[in-house]
Amino acid sequence: MKIYNQDIRPPEGELAKSPLIRPLAENTGIQDAFDNYELDGTKFKSQYRFWGRLSVWFIALAALYSTTWMAFDFEAPRWVSFPFLITAILALGIQIYLWHYQVKDKWLKARFAAEYIRSIKFQAFSLAAHAKDVDELADLVHAYNNTRRGEFAMKMK
């Protein structure tokens, strides 16, 4: 079974192997922020993909219906073209929804934020060179995380 994001949330066995850098590897402030952005990104990606694919199916049905209609030159009452209109309107409505609510932009913004938060964790590894012990390292990591996450929050507004 594939376990994702082990670099953000390493298994306990790995943390136990290197107790001197545990504050860097564990880094719960970064883990929680990353999880929030990851959850948002996954949610918006699922919405975008589901509604986008459904829209493509509706477009394909509308195209198939109208092509069949023209190819066989049906002489039928006007209400027969109703399925074409419904599928075309549904496809257009879905595209308007995706555009209006900026689902793709929200997805990509959340993914960017998650990866930026991930980079903060690894940039903090340089703090290990300046710490005298594990407690000082934990304090340095906490202060660094707060500063960088604050800067990031200002950029994201």
N, C-alpha and C positions, 0 to 999 in steps of 0.2 A: 504494500500500500504506500502510495506517495504522500508524504507529509510536506505541505508547503510552508514557506517562510520560517524555516528552522534557523535562519540567520537572525531573525527578529526575536523569535521565541525558542531558544535552544532547549533541548531535552535536559532534564535534571541530571542525567548521567554525564552529559558533556560539561555541565556547569561544575559538577563535583571534581572533575579532572583538573580544573585550573581555578582554584579558589582565589588566587591573587588578582585575577582580572574579572571576578564574578560581577562587580558593579558595572563593568562595561558590557559584559555578555548578557546579563539579565536585563538591566536598564528598563525597568517597568514603566517609566514615564513615556518612553519612546514606544514601547510595546502597545500601550493603551491608545496612544495617538494614532499609531499605524493601524491598529485594528479598526478604529472608527472610520478612517479614510478608506481602508480596504473594504469594509462592509458597504459603505456608500458606493464605491466604485463598482463592486460586484452587483449591487442592486440596480444601478443605472445601466450597466452593461446588459444585464438580463432583460430589462425593459426595452432597451434599444434594439437588441437582437430579436426578441419576440415580436414586437410590433412591426419592425422593419420586414421581417420574413413574412408576417401575415399580410402586410401591404403588398409585397411582391406576389404572393399567391392571388390576392384580389385583382391585381393588375393583369396577371396571366389569365385569370378566368374571364375578365372583361375583354381582353384581347382575343381569346379563343372564341368567346361568344359572338363578338362583333365580326370576326373573320368568318366564322361559320355562317352567320346571318347573311353576310355579303356574298359568300361563295355559292350558296344555294339559292340566293335571291328569293327568299321566302315572301309569300304574299300572306301576311298574317295581320291580325289586329294590332293596334299600337301597344296594347298592354303587354305584348310578348317581349318588347324591348325593356321591360321593367327589370329583369335580372341584370342586364348590362348596366343599366343606370345605378342599381344598388351597389354592384361590385365596384364600379368606378368611383362612386361617392364614398364608399367605405375606404378604398385605397387613398383617395385624396384626403379624407378626414384623418386617417392615421398619419399621413405625412404632415398635415397641419399640426396635429398633436405633437409629434416629435420635434417639429420646428419651433412651435410656440413655447413649449415647456423646456426647450434646449436640453433634451435628454442626453444627446451625445456630448455636448459641452460639459454637462455635469459629470458624466462618466469620466471623460478625459481629465477634467480638473481634479477629481477625486483620485485618479490613478497618479497624476503628477504629484499631488500632495503626499500620497502614501510613499512614493519613491523618494521624495525629498526628505520625508521623515526618516526613511531608511538610511539615507546618506548622512543625516545628522548622527545617527548611531555610530557609523563607521568613522566619521570625522573625529568623534570623541575618543577614539582609541589613542590618539596622540597624547592625551592627558596622562596616560600610564607612565610616560617618561618623566613627568613632573611630580608625581605623587610619591611620598615617602612610605606610605603603608596603605592597606585596604580601606581604612576609614577615610583617610584624606582623599583617596581616589573616588570613593563614593560621593563625598562632598563636592569634589571638582566636577564629576559627571552630572550630578544634580544641578549645579549652578550653570554648567554649560548647556544642558538640555533646556532649562528654563529660558536662558538668554536666546538661544537659537530658535526655539519654538515661538517665543514672543516676536522675534524678527519675522519669522515666517507668517505668523498670524497677521501681522501688519501688511505684508506683501499680498496676502490672499484677499484682503478687503477691497 
